[in-house]
Amino acid sequence: GNMTPDEKRAELSKRSALYFADRLPKETPLLLMHGDEDTVVPISQTDSLVKELERLHRPHEYRIIKGGGHVALKDGSYVEIDQYRRKFLKKHLGK
């Protein structure tokens, strides 16, 4: 919208996990996935969150989806994403 830089920064601090990563559950593992061809959300945003999770020693896995864009159904990466998701859930929840 028509936000000033300060207003935009304030809104981002409310919405982005990067700004509240320290309040995420310490024992709950997170799976982060990002397409390397996403033109809507820069992969650098996920990279920054991963660095913060590492700094905080929060359990996480990070998968970069080769050829993945912003919408998995459009680029076909949903199959790979589903495989990572299933593997992650099996690892952390069993069965």
N, C-alpha and C positions, 0 to 999 in steps of 0.2 A: 504494500500500500504506500501511502504517503508518510512514512515514518521518518523521523530524524535518525541519524546514526545512533544516538543514545537510546532512543526508543526501540530501535531494532535490536541493539545489543541486549537491552533489558528483556525483550521478548525471547530472544535466543537463549538467554540464561534460564528462562523458565521451561523451555521446551527441549533443549538439547541435553542428552545424557552426559555429555562431556562436562557440563557445569554442575551436575549433581551425582557424578559417579561415586563420590565418597559416601553417598547415602544409599547406594544400592546394597542389597544383602551381601554380606561378606562371604557366605558359603554357597550361594547360588551361582552355578556356572552359566555363562552367557555364550551364545553362538552368534557371531557376527559374520555376515556375508555381504560382499559388495562386488558388483560387476565392474570389471576394469574398463568397460566402455560406457559407463553411465555418464550421460551428458547433462543430467538434471542435478544430481548430488555428487560433488567431487569426492573421489575416493580418499582424498586427504582428510576429509572429515572423519571417516571411519579409522584411518590411520592414527589420527589424534586421539580418538577415544581408546583405541587399543593401547597406545602409549600410556594414557592415564590409568587404564585398568592394570597394566603392568606395574606402574609406579605404586599403585594401591595394593598390589598383590591380590587382585581379584581373579578368580578362576574364569577363564574364557578360552574360546577357540575362534580363530579368525580364518575365514576362507575367502580368497579372492576368486571370483568366478570369471574365468577367461572368456572373453567375448560377451560377457553379460552386460546388459544395459540397465535401464531403470525399471523396466517392466519385463519380468521373466517370461510371461506368456507370449510376448511379442518376439523375443529373441530365442526362445526355446531353452533357456537355461533352467527352467523350472524342474527338469528331470534331474540335473546335477544338484540343484538346491534341495530337492526332496531327498536325494541320497544322503547328503550331508546332514540334513535335519533328522532323518531316521537313525543314522549312525550315532549322532550326538545324543538323541533321546534314549536309544538303547544303552549306550555307555553310561548315562547318568541316572536312568530310571530302571534299567534292567528290561528283561524280556525282549 
